[in-house]
Amino acid sequence: MAKKTKKSKSVAAEVPSDADFQAEHDMRTLINAEKIKKDRGRMSAALK
């Protein structure tokens, strides 16, 4: 596990890619939005 963490850190240091970070952030935002939609659907269904 320690080796993996060290490797990913060095790769991140070698390649400072803001685009990749932004893409990952956007994906997480989309996933969270989908989760919220599903939760709202469950809530409204439970209230009915």
C-alpha positions in Angstrom: 0.0 0.0 0.0 2.8 2.4 0.9 4.5 1.9 -2.4 1.3 2.6 -4.3 0.7 5.8 -2.4 4.3 6.9 -3.0 4.0 6.2 -6.7 0.7 8.1 -7.2 2.2 11.1 -5.4 5.3 11.1 -7.6 3.2 10.9 -10.7 1.0 13.7 -9.5 4.2 15.8 -8.9 5.6 14.9 -12.3 2.3 15.7 -14.1 0.6 18.8 -12.7 -2.5 18.4 -14.8 -5.2 20.9 -13.8 -7.4 19.5 -16.6 -7.4 16.1 -15.0 -8.2 17.5 -11.6 -11.0 19.6 -13.1 -12.4 16.6 -15.0 -12.3 14.5 -11.8 -14.0 17.3 -9.8 -16.7 17.6 -12.5 -17.3 13.8 -12.5 -17.7 13.9 -8.7 -20.1 16.8 -8.9 -22.2 15.0 -11.5 -22.2 11.8 -9.4 -23.2 13.8 -6.3 -26.0 15.5 -8.2 -27.3 12.1 -9.4 -27.2 10.8 -5.8 -29.1 13.9 -4.6 -31.7 13.3 -7.3 -32.1 9.7 -6.3 -32.4 10.6 -2.6 -35.0 13.3 -3.4 -36.9 10.7 -5.4 -36.8 8.3 -2.5 -37.9 11.1 -0.1 -40.9 12.1 -2.2 -41.9 8.5 -2.7 -41.7 7.9 1.1 -43.8 11.0 1.7 -46.6 9.9 -0.6 
